[in-house]
Amino acid sequence: MNRNLPEIRQVLAFVAIVDSGSFTLAAKRLNLTQSAISHSLRALEDSLNTRLLNRRGKTHTMTASGEVFLDHCRKVLSELDLALATIDALQQRAG
């Protein structure tokens, strides 16, 4: 693989923007500033060398790349949640 993997905070910011419909609400959801959310998305898009969202003022629409990436992000985040739940269950049985 030639490309570096995106940072999890960038992925979380992207998903939060899409889910909340707003950079500001995404920032509140993740306890970050709106500026941090914007920087995370910009860095993610730069690392992927593609736009994920088309921005027009305070509104945004998903690009084709954004739709594909979002689908995969949701799968990865779901797998991480499952891994954490499995680890928690193992620790409860051992403890």
N, CA, C and O atoms as a printed pandas DataFrame, in Angstrom:
     atom_number atom_name residue_name chain_id  residue_number  x_coord  y_coord  z_coord
0              1         N          MET        A               1    0.857   -1.169    0.000
1              2        CA          MET        A               1    0.000    0.000    0.000
2              3         C          MET        A               1    0.904    1.233    0.000
3              4         O          MET        A               1    1.766    1.371    0.868
4              5         N          ASN        A               2    0.711    2.115   -0.955
5              6        CA          ASN        A               2    1.552    3.296   -1.086
6              7         C          ASN        A               2    1.050    4.482   -0.286
7              8         O          ASN        A               2    1.820    5.390    0.027
8              9         N          ARG        A               3   -0.194    4.486    0.038
9             10        CA          ARG        A               3   -0.817    5.633    0.690
10            11         C          ARG        A               3   -0.860    5.425    2.197
11            12         O          ARG        A               3   -1.083    4.312    2.675
12            13         N          ASN        A               4   -0.643    6.509    2.942
13            14        CA          ASN        A               4   -0.781    6.438    4.397
14            15         C          ASN        A               4   -2.254    6.336    4.762
15            16         O          ASN        A               4   -3.111    6.925    4.102
16            17         N          LEU        A               5   -2.538    5.592    5.806
17            18        CA          LEU        A               5   -3.914    5.494    6.280
18            19         C          LEU        A               5   -4.330    6.799    6.927
19            20         O          LEU        A               5   -3.515    7.467    7.564
20            21         N          PRO        A               6   -5.600    7.172    6.769
21            22        CA          PRO        A               6   -6.066    8.384    7.439
22            23         C          PRO        A               6   -6.067    8.197    8.952
23            24         O          PRO        A               6   -6.172    7.077    9.454
24            25         N          GLU        A               7   -5.950    9.300    9.662
25            26        CA          GLU        A               7   -6.013    9.250   11.117
26            27         C          GLU        A               7   -7.460    9.050   11.535
27            28         O          GLU        A               7   -8.377    9.537   10.873
28            29         N          ILE        A               8   -7.665    8.337   12.631
29            30        CA          ILE        A               8   -9.019    8.027   13.096
30            31         C          ILE        A               8   -9.793    9.309   13.405
31            32         O          ILE        A               8  -11.000    9.370   13.169
32            33         N          ARG        A               9   -9.114   10.337   13.933
33            34        CA          ARG        A               9   -9.811   11.593   14.240
34            35         C          ARG        A               9  -10.346   12.244   12.973
35            36         O          ARG        A               9  -11.394   12.888   13.003
36            37         N          GLN        A              10   -9.641   12.083   11.864
37            38        CA          GLN        A              10  -10.107   12.629   10.596
38            39         C          GLN        A              10  -11.343   11.873   10.110
39            40         O          GLN        A              10  -12.299   12.475    9.621
40            41         N          VAL        A              11  -11.311   10.569   10.249
41            42        CA          VAL        A              11  -12.448    9.738    9.863
42            43         C          VAL        A              11  -13.663   10.073   10.729
43            44         O          VAL        A              11  -14.774   10.221   10.219
44            45         N          LEU        A              12  -13.448   10.189   12.033
45            46        CA          LEU        A              12  -14.545   10.530   12.940
46            47         C          LEU        A              12  -15.128   11.901   12.615
47            48         O          LEU        A              12  -16.343   12.092   12.679
48            49         N          ALA        A              13  -14.278   12.842   12.270
49            50        CA          ALA        A              13  -14.753   14.182   11.911
50            51         C          ALA        A              13  -15.591   14.125   10.637
51            52         O          ALA        A              13  -16.661   14.731   10.575
52            53         N          PHE        A              14  -15.125   13.414    9.636
53            54        CA          PHE        A              14  -15.862   13.285    8.381
54            55         C          PHE        A              14  -17.240   12.666    8.607
55            56         O          PHE        A              14  -18.244   13.185    8.121
56            57         N          VAL        A              15  -17.284   11.570    9.335
57            58        CA          VAL        A              15  -18.556   10.892    9.602
58            59         C          VAL        A              15  -19.479   11.797   10.423
59            60         O          VAL        A              15  -20.683   11.847   10.171
60            61         N          ALA        A              16  -18.923   12.505   11.395
61            62        CA          ALA        A              16  -19.742   13.403   12.220
62            63         C          ALA        A              16  -20.318   14.551   11.394
63            64         O          ALA        A              16  -21.459   14.957   11.613
64            65         N          ILE        A              17  -19.547   15.074   10.455
65            66        CA          ILE        A              17  -20.052   16.138    9.578
66            67         C          ILE        A              17  -21.237   15.625    8.773
67            68         O          ILE        A              17  -22.277   16.279    8.695
68            69         N          VAL        A              18  -21.073   14.463    8.182
69            70        CA          VAL        A              18  -22.147   13.895    7.354
70            71         C          VAL        A              18  -23.367   13.574    8.215
71            72         O          VAL        A              18  -24.491   13.909    7.842
72            73         N          ASP        A              19  -23.158   12.933    9.352
73            74        CA          ASP        A              19  -24.277   12.518   10.204
74            75         C          ASP        A              19  -25.035   13.706   10.795
75            76         O          ASP        A              19  -26.260   13.672   10.908
76            77         N          SER        A              20  -24.307   14.748   11.168
77            78        CA          SER        A              20  -24.955   15.894   11.805
78            79         C          SER        A              20  -25.436   16.923   10.788
79            80         O          SER        A              20  -26.321   17.726   11.079
80            81         N          GLY        A              21  -24.851   16.895    9.599
81            82        CA          GLY        A              21  -25.226   17.855    8.566
82            83         C          GLY        A              21  -24.555   19.202    8.706
83            84         O          GLY        A              21  -24.887   20.143    7.986
84            85         N          SER        A              22  -23.601   19.306    9.639
85            86        CA          SER        A              22  -23.001   20.608    9.904
86            87         C          SER        A              22  -21.622   20.450   10.537
87            88         O          SER        A              22  -21.389   19.549   11.342
88            89         N          PHE        A              23  -20.727   21.336   10.159
89            90        CA          PHE        A              23  -19.404   21.347   10.771
90            91         C          PHE        A              23  -19.519   21.728   12.244
91            92         O          PHE        A              23  -18.834   21.159   13.094
92            93         N          THR        A              24  -20.385   22.691   12.541
93            94        CA          THR        A              24  -20.555   23.160   13.911
94            95         C          THR        A              24  -21.119   22.063   14.804
95            96         O          THR        A              24  -20.624   21.848   15.911
96            97         N          LEU        A              25  -22.156   21.364   14.333
97            98        CA          LEU        A              25  -22.732   20.282   15.130
98            99         C          LEU        A              25  -21.764   19.114   15.267
99           100         O          LEU        A              25  -21.723   18.458   16.308
100          101         N          ALA        A              26  -20.990   18.854   14.225
101          102        CA          ALA        A              26  -19.973   17.802   14.306
102          103         C          ALA        A              26  -18.948   18.150   15.380
103          104         O          ALA        A              26  -18.522   17.283   16.143
104          105         N          ALA        A              27  -18.556   19.413   15.437
105          106        CA          ALA        A              27  -17.597   19.859   16.449
106          107         C          ALA        A              27  -18.161   19.658   17.848
107          108         O          ALA        A              27  -17.462   19.178   18.740
108          109         N          LYS        A              28  -19.417   20.023   18.041
109          110        CA          LYS        A              28  -20.048   19.835   19.360
110          111         C          LYS        A              28  -20.107   18.360   19.727
111          112         O          LYS        A              28  -19.829   17.992   20.869
112          113         N          ARG        A              29  -20.468   17.514   18.766
113          114        CA          ARG        A              29  -20.570   16.077   19.008
114          115         C          ARG        A              29  -19.238   15.486   19.447
115          116         O          ARG        A              29  -19.195   14.604   20.304
116          117         N          LEU        A              30  -18.140   15.981   18.852
117          118        CA          LEU        A              30  -16.818   15.430   19.143
118          119         C          LEU        A              30  -16.042   16.255   20.175
119          120         O          LEU        A              30  -14.869   15.987   20.434
120          121         N          ASN        A              31  -16.704   17.260   20.762
121          122        CA          ASN        A              31  -16.058   18.140   21.742
122          123         C          ASN        A              31  -14.783   18.782   21.191
123          124         O          ASN        A              31  -13.740   18.814   21.845
124          125         N          LEU        A              32  -14.907   19.288   19.971
125          126        CA          LEU        A              32  -13.808   19.976   19.309
126          127         C          LEU        A              32  -14.300   21.333   18.839
127          128         O          LEU        A              32  -15.489   21.638   18.930
128          129         N          THR        A              33  -13.383   22.141   18.339
129          130        CA          THR        A              33  -13.795   23.405   17.748
130          131         C          THR        A              33  -14.188   23.172   16.294
131          132         O          THR        A              33  -13.794   22.181   15.680
132          133         N          GLN        A              34  -14.968   24.099   15.757
133          134        CA          GLN        A              34  -15.350   24.006   14.350
134          135         C          GLN        A              34  -14.098   24.080   13.477
135          136         O          GLN        A              34  -14.021   23.427   12.436
136          137         N          SER        A              35  -13.132   24.867   13.899
137          138        CA          SER        A              35  -11.875   24.988   13.167
138          139         C          SER        A              35  -11.129   23.652   13.117
139          140         O          SER        A              35  -10.567   23.291   12.083
140          141         N          ALA        A              36  -11.124   22.925   14.227
141          142        CA          ALA        A              36  -10.460   21.615   14.267
142          143         C          ALA        A              36  -11.136   20.633   13.315
143          144         O          ALA        A              36  -10.465   19.838   12.657
144          145         N          ILE        A              37  -12.458   20.687   13.244
145          146        CA          ILE        A              37  -13.203   19.821   12.330
146          147         C          ILE        A              37  -12.852   20.162   10.889
147          148         O          ILE        A              37  -12.607   19.273   10.074
148          149         N          SER        A              38  -12.828   21.446   10.583
149          150        CA          SER        A              38  -12.483   21.893    9.229
150          151         C          SER        A              38  -11.072   21.467    8.845
151          152         O          SER        A              38  -10.839   20.999    7.730
152          153         N          HIS        A              39  -10.129   21.633    9.775
153          154        CA          HIS        A              39   -8.751   21.236    9.509
154          155         C          HIS        A              39   -8.636   19.722    9.316
155          156         O          HIS        A              39   -7.890   19.264    8.450
156          157         N          SER        A              40   -9.364   18.951   10.110
157          158        CA          SER        A              40   -9.325   17.491    9.971
158          159         C          SER        A              40   -9.839   17.063    8.604
159          160         O          SER        A              40   -9.244   16.209    7.946
160          161         N          LEU        A              41  -10.953   17.664    8.182
161          162        CA          LEU        A              41  -11.501   17.304    6.874
162          163         C          LEU        A              41  -10.551   17.703    5.752
163          164         O          LEU        A              41  -10.332   16.936    4.815
164          165         N          ARG        A              42   -9.993   18.895    5.850
165          166        CA          ARG        A              42   -9.062   19.351    4.822
166          167         C          ARG        A              42   -7.848   18.427    4.743
167          168         O          ARG        A              42   -7.412   18.070    3.648
168          169         N          ALA        A              43   -7.301   18.038    5.895
169          170        CA          ALA        A              43   -6.145   17.141    5.927
170          171         C          ALA        A              43   -6.509   15.769    5.355
171          172         O          ALA        A              43   -5.713   15.154    4.646
172          173         N          LEU        A              44   -7.711   15.300    5.668
173          174        CA          LEU        A              44   -8.171   14.014    5.139
174          175         C          LEU        A              44   -8.278   14.081    3.622
175          176         O          LEU        A              44   -7.792   13.193    2.921
176          177         N          GLU        A              45   -8.911   15.126    3.121
177          178        CA          GLU        A              45   -9.052   15.275    1.671
178          179         C          GLU        A              45   -7.691   15.404    0.994
179          180         O          GLU        A              45   -7.474   14.852   -0.085
180          181         N          ASP        A              46   -6.782   16.129    1.625
181          182        CA          ASP        A              46   -5.429   16.258    1.068
182          183         C          ASP        A              46   -4.719   14.909    1.017
183          184         O          ASP        A              46   -4.065   14.579    0.027
184          185         N          SER        A              47   -4.852   14.132    2.093
185          186        CA          SER        A              47   -4.175   12.829    2.128
186          187         C          SER        A              47   -4.766   11.851    1.115
187          188         O          SER        A              47   -4.059   10.995    0.583
188          189         N          LEU        A              48   -6.065   11.983    0.851
189          190        CA          LEU        A              48   -6.721   11.118   -0.129
190          191         C          LEU        A              48   -6.622   11.678   -1.548
191          192         O          LEU        A              48   -6.922   10.989   -2.523
192          193         N          ASN        A              49   -6.203   12.922   -1.645
193          194        CA          ASN        A              49   -6.087   13.619   -2.920
194          195         C          ASN        A              49   -7.424   13.677   -3.670
195          196         O          ASN        A              49   -7.483   13.510   -4.888
196          197         N          THR        A              50   -8.497   13.918   -2.900
197          198        CA          THR        A              50   -9.823   14.043   -3.492
198          199         C          THR        A              50  -10.724   14.835   -2.564
199          200         O          THR        A              50  -10.491   14.893   -1.357
200          201         N          ARG        A              51  -11.737   15.436   -3.123
201          202        CA          ARG        A              51  -12.751   16.121   -2.320
202          203         C          ARG        A              51  -13.782   15.097   -1.875
203          204         O          ARG        A              51  -14.225   14.263   -2.666
204          205         N          LEU        A              52  -14.161   15.166   -0.606
205          206        CA          LEU        A              52  -15.204   14.297   -0.077
206          207         C          LEU        A              52  -16.531   15.034    0.004
207          208         O          LEU        A              52  -17.599   14.436   -0.127
208          209         N          LEU        A              53  -16.447   16.344    0.222
209          210        CA          LEU        A              53  -17.635   17.188    0.314
210          211         C          LEU        A              53  -17.460   18.407   -0.579
211          212         O          LEU        A              53  -16.375   18.983   -0.660
212          213         N          ASN        A              54  -18.538   18.790   -1.244
213          214        CA          ASN        A              54  -18.584   20.065   -1.946
214          215         C          ASN        A              54  -19.175   21.071   -0.983
215          216         O          ASN        A              54  -20.277   20.869   -0.472
216          217         N          ARG        A              55  -18.459   22.150   -0.728
217          218        CA          ARG        A              55  -18.926   23.148    0.223
218          219         C          ARG        A              55  -19.461   24.363   -0.521
219          220         O          ARG        A              55  -18.837   24.871   -1.453
220          221         N          ARG        A              56  -20.622   24.810   -0.090
221          222        CA          ARG        A              56  -21.216   26.044   -0.607
222          223         C          ARG        A              56  -21.751   26.820    0.587
223          224         O          ARG        A              56  -22.856   26.571    1.068
224          225         N          GLY        A              57  -20.950   27.756    1.050
225          226        CA          GLY        A              57  -21.340   28.502    2.242
226          227         C          GLY        A              57  -21.409   27.570    3.435
227          228         O          GLY        A              57  -20.441   26.881    3.755
228          229         N          LYS        A              58  -22.562   27.554    4.090
229          230        CA          LYS        A              58  -22.730   26.696    5.270
230          231         C          LYS        A              58  -23.312   25.334    4.906
231          232         O          LYS        A              58  -23.519   24.497    5.785
232          233         N          THR        A              59  -23.577   25.106    3.631
233          234        CA          THR        A              59  -24.129   23.817    3.219
234          235         C          THR        A              59  -23.045   23.001    2.511
235          236         O          THR        A              59  -22.050   23.541    2.027
236          237         N          HIS        A              60  -23.262   21.725    2.466
237          238        CA          HIS        A              60  -22.329   20.853    1.764
238          239         C          HIS        A              60  -23.085   19.662    1.177
239          240         O          HIS        A              60  -24.131   19.254    1.683
240          241         N          THR        A              61  -22.536   19.127    0.115
241          242        CA          THR        A              61  -23.061   17.907   -0.487
242          243         C          THR        A              61  -21.907   16.931   -0.641
243          244         O          THR        A              61  -20.746   17.324   -0.746
244          245         N          MET        A              62  -22.247   15.676   -0.651
245          246        CA          MET        A              62  -21.239   14.642   -0.751
246          247         C          MET        A              62  -20.827   14.446   -2.221
247          248         O          MET        A              62  -21.668   14.458   -3.120
248          249         N          THR        A              63  -19.550   14.271   -2.437
249          250        CA          THR        A              63  -19.064   13.911   -3.764
250          251         C          THR        A              63  -19.205   12.389   -3.926
251          252         O          THR        A              63  -19.504   11.681   -2.964
252          253         N          ALA        A              64  -18.988   11.906   -5.132
253          254        CA          ALA        A              64  -19.017   10.455   -5.358
254          255         C          ALA        A              64  -17.940    9.775   -4.512
255          256         O          ALA        A              64  -18.177    8.712   -3.939
256          257         N          SER        A              65  -16.769   10.383   -4.435
257          258        CA          SER        A              65  -15.699    9.826   -3.598
258          259         C          SER        A              65  -16.110    9.824   -2.132
259          260         O          SER        A              65  -15.818    8.879   -1.399
260          261         N          GLY        A              66  -16.788   10.884   -1.710
261          262        CA          GLY        A              66  -17.253   10.969   -0.332
262          263         C          GLY        A              66  -18.232    9.868    0.010
263          264         O          GLY        A              66  -18.171    9.294    1.097
264          265         N          GLU        A              67  -19.137    9.566   -0.912
265          266        CA          GLU        A              67  -20.121    8.506   -0.670
266          267         C          GLU        A              67  -19.450    7.151   -0.520
267          268         O          GLU        A              67  -19.801    6.370    0.364
268          269         N          VAL        A              68  -18.490    6.878   -1.383
269          270        CA          VAL        A              68  -17.762    5.603   -1.310
270          271         C          VAL        A              68  -16.963    5.531   -0.014
271          272         O          VAL        A              68  -16.983    4.519    0.686
272          273         N          PHE        A              69  -16.261    6.616    0.296
273          274        CA          PHE        A              69  -15.423    6.627    1.501
274          275         C          PHE        A              69  -16.268    6.502    2.757
275          276         O          PHE        A              69  -15.888    5.796    3.690
276          277         N          LEU        A              70  -17.414    7.180    2.791
277          278        CA          LEU        A              70  -18.301    7.110    3.956
278          279         C          LEU        A              70  -18.757    5.679    4.217
279          280         O          LEU        A              70  -18.767    5.227    5.362
280          281         N          ASP        A              71  -19.126    4.978    3.175
281          282        CA          ASP        A              71  -19.565    3.591    3.333
282          283         C          ASP        A              71  -18.474    2.749    3.983
283          284         O          ASP        A              71  -18.751    1.958    4.885
284          285         N          HIS        A              72  -17.249    2.917    3.533
285          286        CA          HIS        A              72  -16.139    2.149    4.101
286          287         C          HIS        A              72  -15.801    2.610    5.516
287          288         O          HIS        A              72  -15.456    1.793    6.370
288          289         N          CYS        A              73  -15.899    3.911    5.765
289          290        CA          CYS        A              73  -15.643    4.429    7.119
290          291         C          CYS        A              73  -16.620    3.826    8.115
291          292         O          CYS        A              73  -16.231    3.425    9.212
292          293         N          ARG        A              74  -17.882    3.762    7.733
293          294        CA          ARG        A              74  -18.898    3.184    8.628
294          295         C          ARG        A              74  -18.577    1.722    8.940
295          296         O          ARG        A              74  -18.748    1.284   10.078
296          297         N          LYS        A              75  -18.124    0.977    7.962
297          298        CA          LYS        A              75  -17.761   -0.427    8.181
298          299         C          LYS        A              75  -16.567   -0.541    9.131
299          300         O          LYS        A              75  -16.567   -1.368   10.043
300          301         N          VAL        A              76  -15.558    0.290    8.910
301          302        CA          VAL        A              76  -14.366    0.259    9.763
302          303         C          VAL        A              76  -14.729    0.638   11.196
303          304         O          VAL        A              76  -14.301   -0.028   12.139
304          305         N          LEU        A              77  -15.512    1.699   11.370
305          306        CA          LEU        A              77  -15.899    2.122   12.707
306          307         C          LEU        A              77  -16.761    1.074   13.400
307          308         O          LEU        A              77  -16.659    0.881   14.612
308          309         N          SER        A              78  -17.603    0.403   12.638
309          310        CA          SER        A              78  -18.415   -0.673   13.198
310          311         C          SER        A              78  -17.526   -1.825   13.678
311          312         O          SER        A              78  -17.767   -2.394   14.743
312          313         N          GLU        A              79  -16.519   -2.160   12.908
313          314        CA          GLU        A              79  -15.590   -3.221   13.299
314          315         C          GLU        A              79  -14.800   -2.829   14.544
315          316         O          GLU        A              79  -14.550   -3.669   15.408
316          317         N          LEU        A              80  -14.408   -1.566   14.642
317          318        CA          LEU        A              80  -13.707   -1.106   15.843
318          319         C          LEU        A              80  -14.613   -1.187   17.062
319          320         O          LEU        A              80  -14.176   -1.610   18.133
320          321         N          ASP        A              81  -15.864   -0.788   16.911
321          322        CA          ASP        A              81  -16.821   -0.904   18.020
322          323         C          ASP        A              81  -16.975   -2.354   18.455
323          324         O          ASP        A              81  -17.009   -2.645   19.651
324          325         N          LEU        A              82  -17.069   -3.262   17.491
325          326        CA          LEU        A              82  -17.193   -4.687   17.795
326          327         C          LEU        A              82  -15.949   -5.199   18.521
327          328         O          LEU        A              82  -16.054   -5.972   19.473
328          329         N          ALA        A              83  -14.778   -4.766   18.068
329          330        CA          ALA        A              83  -13.534   -5.186   18.724
330          331         C          ALA        A              83  -13.502   -4.703   20.170
331          332         O          ALA        A              83  -13.121   -5.460   21.063
332          333         N          LEU        A              84  -13.893   -3.469   20.411
333          334        CA          LEU        A              84  -13.901   -2.935   21.778
334          335         C          LEU        A              84  -14.906   -3.663   22.658
335          336         O          LEU        A              84  -14.625   -3.949   23.822
336          337         N          ALA        A              85  -16.071   -3.961   22.109
337          338        CA          ALA        A              85  -17.082   -4.701   22.874
338          339         C          ALA        A              85  -16.582   -6.103   23.201
339          340         O          ALA        A              85  -16.820   -6.603   24.301
340          341         N          THR        A              86  -15.904   -6.731   22.275
341          342        CA          THR        A              86  -15.360   -8.076   22.497
342          343         C          THR        A              86  -14.285   -8.056   23.569
343          344         O          THR        A              86  -14.234   -8.942   24.422
344          345         N          ILE        A              87  -13.435   -7.055   23.528
345          346        CA          ILE        A              87  -12.394   -6.921   24.546
346          347         C          ILE        A              87  -13.020   -6.683   25.919
347          348         O          ILE        A              87  -12.586   -7.267   26.912
348          349         N          ASP        A              88  -14.034   -5.830   25.973
349          350        CA          ASP        A              88  -14.731   -5.582   27.243
350          351         C          ASP        A              88  -15.321   -6.873   27.797
351          352         O          ASP        A              88  -15.217   -7.143   28.994
352          353         N          ALA        A              89  -15.939   -7.670   26.930
353          354        CA          ALA        A              89  -16.551   -8.925   27.366
354          355         C          ALA        A              89  -15.492   -9.879   27.881
355          356         O          ALA        A              89  -15.708  -10.552   28.889
356          357         N          LEU        A              90  -14.359   -9.952   27.215
357          358        CA          LEU        A              90  -13.267  -10.824   27.669
358          359         C          LEU        A              90  -12.731  -10.384   29.026
359          360         O          LEU        A              90  -12.439  -11.217   29.884
360          361         N          GLN        A              91  -12.604   -9.091   29.214
361          362        CA          GLN        A              91  -12.121   -8.578   30.489
362          363         C          GLN        A              91  -13.102   -8.835   31.621
363          364         O          GLN        A              91  -12.695   -9.115   32.749
364          365         N          GLN        A              92  -14.389   -8.741   31.326
365          366        CA          GLN        A              92  -15.393   -9.007   32.368
366          367         C          GLN        A              92  -15.392  -10.476   32.765
367          368         O          GLN        A              92  -15.564  -10.807   33.938
368          369         N          ARG        A              93  -15.197  -11.355   31.793
369          370        CA          ARG        A              93  -15.140  -12.786   32.113
370          371         C          ARG        A              93  -13.891  -13.125   32.912
371          372         O          ARG        A              93  -13.922  -13.984   33.793
372          373         N          ALA        A              94  -12.788  -12.445   32.600
373          374        CA          ALA        A              94  -11.516  -12.728   33.281
374          375         C          ALA        A              94  -11.473  -12.083   34.672
375          376         O          ALA        A              94  -10.782  -12.565   35.569
376          377         N          GLY        A              95  -12.214  -10.994   34.834
377          378        CA          GLY        A              95  -12.113  -10.240   36.070
378          379         C          GLY        A              95  -13.050  -10.715   37.098
379          380         O          GLY        A              95  -13.081  -10.173   38.202
